[in-house]
Amino acid sequence: MDENESVIGLFPTVRLVDGNLKNLPLEQALKMAIAKGDYVKVDSFDEGIAASKALSSQVAKERRPEGYTARWNKSRNKK
């Protein structure tokens, strides 16, 4: 994540651009993450891979329509 390549970071390669999700080339995604400061420092590549998989799994779960419906129903039942 730095010029000396001493910081390992996790950053998004899929970005919302003009209202659409776009899978950016790695170099473009890296530059954008550095510019925006929206990356997460990790201690190793293995830690980064594990964190990326966990985050991707959570995002997929949140985006599933049945997940949204279940969360909506739960929030209505709390009243």
N, C-alpha and C positions, 0 to 999 in steps of 0.2 A: 504494500500500500504506500510505501515511500520510495524515494529515489534510490536509496541504498538497499532496498529489498530486505529490510530488517524487521518489518512489521507485516505479519500475515493477517489478512482481513477477509471477512465474509461480506459480499455485496450482491445486490440484486442484478440479474441480467435481464429480467423482464420488467419493463417500465410502462407506466401509463403515459403515452405521448399523444397529444391532441385527442384525448378521450378514448384512445384505443390501446390495448395491451400490445406491446411490441417486444420481441425477443431481440435484444441488442447484441451486436458483436462484442466479444469479450473486452477488447481494448476500449471501445466506446463506453461500455458499462463501467469499466474500471475508472476511466477519466471522470465520468459523471458522478460516481460514488465519492471519489476524492473531492471533487468540486463541491458537492452537496454535504459532504461529511457524514453520509449515511451508510457507513459500513461498521461492522463489529470486529474488533480486534480479537484474535484467537491465538492460542499458544502453539498450535501445530496444525499441519494440514489435516491430520486425522480428526482433530477436534472440529475444524471447520467443516469437514465433510459430514460429520455426525450432526452438527448444528444445522447445516443446510438441509439435510434429509428430514430432521425433526420439524423444521420450519415449513418446508414444502408440504409435509404431511398435514400439518395443522391448517395451512392455507387451503389445501384441497378439501379438507373436512369442512371448513367454514364456508366454502363456495358451493358445496353440494346443496341442491334444493331441499332434500329431505332434512339436512342439518339445519337449514334456515327455518323450516316449518316446525321442527321439534323445538328449537330455541324460542320461536315466537309463541308457540303453545305454552311452554313452560313459563314465559314471562307473563302471559295472560292469567295463568292459574295462581300466580303469587298474590293476586289482589285480595 
